[in-house]
Amino acid sequence: MDSNYVDDLIDDDEVPELTEEFSRNAVSFEDLPADLRHILSEINRGNVTFRPDPRPGEEEVTLKLSRPVLERFRASGVGWEGRVDEALRQWMEEHQAS
């Protein structure tokens, strides 16, 4: 996935216009419940990410990776899971049975 992945998911026609009414109804971060503030803070820190349901042909699995491998992929930023998938695909291509 390229760096524009999230932008590709957003349809500008579906984004509501920010009106005065919207601003009047807005709630400040400090006024949110503590558990929601915590979750939003963790997302902001990159500790929690939104993962959409798997696309057709994909399946969510639990996989144990060595700490150095995991840290290296996570350090590469958002979309690191897709890069793990791509690395495994490349390995499969290079090690096809003859």
C-alpha positions as CSV (number, residue, x, y, z in Angstrom):
1,M,0.0,0.0,0.0
2,D,1.2,3.4,-0.8
3,S,1.2,6.4,1.5
4,N,-2.2,7.6,0.0
5,Y,-4.1,4.5,1.1
6,V,-6.3,6.3,3.6
7,D,-6.9,9.2,1.2
8,D,-8.1,6.6,-1.4
9,L,-10.7,5.3,1.1
10,I,-12.3,8.8,1.6
11,D,-15.0,9.9,-0.8
12,D,-15.1,13.7,-0.6
13,D,-18.8,13.6,-1.4
14,E,-19.4,11.7,1.8
15,V,-17.6,14.2,4.1
16,P,-20.1,16.5,5.7
17,E,-19.7,20.3,5.5
18,L,-18.5,21.9,8.7
19,T,-21.3,24.2,9.6
20,E,-22.0,26.5,12.6
21,E,-24.4,23.9,13.8
22,F,-21.7,21.2,13.7
23,S,-19.5,23.4,15.7
24,R,-22.2,24.1,18.3
25,N,-22.7,20.3,18.8
26,A,-19.0,19.5,18.9
27,V,-17.6,18.0,22.1
28,S,-14.1,18.9,23.3
29,F,-11.6,16.1,23.8
30,E,-11.6,16.8,27.6
31,D,-15.4,16.3,27.8
32,L,-15.3,12.8,26.3
33,P,-15.5,9.8,28.6
34,A,-12.1,8.7,30.0
35,D,-12.2,5.3,28.2
36,L,-12.8,7.0,24.8
37,R,-10.0,9.6,25.5
38,H,-7.7,6.7,26.3
39,I,-8.5,4.8,23.0
40,L,-8.2,8.0,20.9
41,S,-4.8,8.8,22.5
42,E,-3.5,5.2,21.8
43,I,-4.7,5.5,18.2
44,N,-2.9,8.9,17.9
45,R,0.3,7.3,19.3
46,G,0.1,4.5,16.7
47,N,-0.5,1.8,19.3
48,V,-4.0,1.0,17.9
49,T,-5.0,1.0,14.3
50,F,-8.2,0.6,12.5
51,R,-8.2,-2.6,10.5
52,P,-11.1,-3.0,8.1
53,D,-12.6,-6.5,7.6
54,P,-10.3,-8.6,5.4
55,R,-10.9,-8.1,1.7
56,P,-12.0,-11.1,-0.5
57,G,-9.1,-13.5,-0.7
58,E,-7.7,-12.3,2.6
59,E,-8.0,-14.0,6.0
60,E,-7.1,-12.5,9.4
61,V,-4.7,-14.8,11.3
62,T,-2.5,-14.7,14.5
63,L,1.1,-15.1,13.7
64,K,4.1,-15.3,16.0
65,L,7.1,-13.3,14.8
66,S,10.5,-12.8,16.3
67,R,10.8,-9.5,18.1
68,P,13.5,-8.1,15.6
69,V,11.3,-9.0,12.6
70,L,8.2,-7.5,14.3
71,E,10.0,-4.3,15.4
72,R,11.5,-3.8,11.9
73,F,8.2,-4.1,10.1
74,R,6.3,-2.0,12.7
75,A,9.0,0.7,12.4
76,S,8.2,1.0,8.7
77,G,4.9,2.6,9.6
78,V,1.2,2.3,8.8
79,G,0.5,-0.7,6.5
80,W,3.3,-2.8,7.9
81,E,1.0,-5.9,7.9
82,G,0.7,-5.6,4.1
83,R,4.4,-5.4,3.8
84,V,4.7,-8.7,5.8
85,D,2.3,-10.2,3.3
86,E,4.3,-8.9,0.4
87,A,7.6,-10.3,1.8
88,L,6.0,-13.7,2.3
89,R,4.6,-13.6,-1.3
90,Q,8.1,-12.8,-2.6
91,W,9.6,-15.6,-0.6
92,M,6.9,-18.0,-2.1
93,E,7.8,-16.9,-5.6
94,E,11.5,-17.4,-5.0
95,H,11.0,-20.9,-3.4
96,Q,8.4,-22.4,-5.8
97,A,8.6,-26.1,-6.2
98,S,10.0,-27.0,-9.6
